[in-house]
Amino acid sequence: MGYEHNIMSMTVEELGDLMKDYGQPAYRAKQIYERIHSGNAMSLDEITNIPAALKEKLRTEGFDVFPVSILERLVSKTDGTKKYVMGLHDGNVIESVLMEYKHGYSICISSQVGCRMGCTFCASTLDGRIRDLDAGEMLGQIYAIRKNEGIKVHSIVVMGCGEPMDNFHNLVRFLKMISDPMGMNLSGRNITVSTCGITERIRELADMKFGLTLAISLHSPTDELRRTFMPIANKYTVEDLMKAADYFFEKTGRRVTFEYSLIKGLNDTKECALELSKLLSGKNAHVNLIPVNPVKERKWERSTDNSVNAFKLMLEKNRINATIRRGMGADIDAACGQLRRRYLGEHETR
């Protein structure tokens, strides 16, 4: 049985075709789909409105619901942020985060097991990419947290372990399913997809016009500096990114967010702030400044509060819209991939 047979990844149309092949009435597809995506059913056994014989036939032919399970749950003592180690059906683990804001609950999900992008300030990439997540496994993180916490989810951020644009087919399927009226019916305005800058995929996503927020991990205003800690910069230049961002705005009308992780003494200088101001001048863009979360396997340190504030003021002086991301969960392995890596290390030694 392969994860390509995850019923949680199937659209209602695909389920309809399967039910037709099985000689089942068409409404069975809707029953299965709604119980999974609206009713929190995390297994075939929890879909109680279809016959047992149908469940058995599905299992026999390799179709099942592959739930994402919570293996460990940490709660920040400083701000209540919750971080989860999530288990997949094949034994792999990923991580997800639940954040509470004034406007509601937001969940940050992973898109891959590990990552192959190699950004040197991120723990997700330390062991490389193991495999992609299917759309059901991306949705399953949300459903598991929603069910465990008893909450209504307001927004989703695809910014956990992995590079979403490196898993484009499954990302698009996920976006279609999470916005389905028979599922969570989430508006594109409540979805953010982050990328380190695979420009051809940014353009493809723009053409699909999901109306979501695109967050580009920029982290440097120049190619020379960016290449020192982001290998992707050897393939895509800053100019390439700007052109792709402009295309996304042109096609969707949605302002692009540029993520900028501030690393002490590297990219948090006055000169970098001035260069970034020039780069984004006249663009409908927003800069999200992120004091980097230190990763013990890496050498980078977090910028001082004074440096962060000075950087923001310099951008604002040059009429660039900027905010400082509120640090959340710093006491619970906040950096992407950090919790997963610690969990794996602990369980390998047992």
Secondary structure, DSSP 8 states (H G I E B T S, - for coil): --GGGBGGG--HHHHHHHHHHTT--THHHHHHHHHHHTS---SGGG-TTS-HHHHHHHHHTT-B----EEEEEEE-TTT--EEEEEE-TTS-EEEEEEEEETTEEEEEE-SEEE-SS--TT-STTTT-EEEE--HHHHHHHHHHHHHHHT--EEEEEE-SSS-GGGGHHHHHHHHHHHT-TTTT---GGGEEEEES--HHHHHHHHHHT---EEEEE---SSHHHHTTT-GGGGTS-HHHHHHHHHHHHHHH---EEEEEEEBTTTT-SHHHHHHHHHHHTTS-EEEEEEE----TTS---B--HHHHHHHHHHHHHTT--EEE-----TTS--STTHHHHHHHHHHH--
